């Protein structure tokens, strides 16, 4: 049934009960069989292809930034800051647009569905129409994120603070073990910057979104 829930954005509605009420258990079972035999394999194959394309595109972007940095460190930094500013602006646009959020959000219904290295986000504390706050799931019920200007490790419950949690399907080019290692490397960092080094930049960096080494002196 997951395909139909995603397709029609019925996350808060029990679609199984609806089909049972309308058509009875026999029709609902047929629909489940169709979903399992036809729809799910197609979705899995398309998701694999999408991930390959996304990772490939990210590697091209990383290579472009590297070349810019080789030409001139100043040029490399300028290109990186431009990219990070674009991410910050997109964060606000997506947070303030229910239409874009509808297609981007994958709701976390149980912590058991999470994997190490997953990119999580919640609506910001100021309000859902202002920004989204991001963190990296590192396993065993813990999340690493920027909190009050410092990179720290907290429980999943502390991260969500009672808010709905979503998974963002951002590019990942490292192994999940490496992603978690990169996150722990930056524990205690206090270099937060809204435009150039915010919570979303941190998570994307951990997953391999860019190769720009942040000055942490």
Buried (B, 14 or more C-beta within 10 A) or exposed (E): BEBBBBEEEEBEEEBBEEBBEEEEEEEBEEBEEEBEEEBEEEBEEEEEEEEEEBBEEBBEBBEEBBEBBEEEEEBBBEBBBEBBBEBBEEBBEBBBEEEEBEEBBBEBEEEEEBEBBBBBBBBBEEEBEEBBBBBBBBBEEBBBBBBEEEBBBBEBEBBBEEBBBBBBEBBBBBEBEBBBBBBEEBEEBEBBBEEBBBBBBBBBBBBBBBBBEBEEE
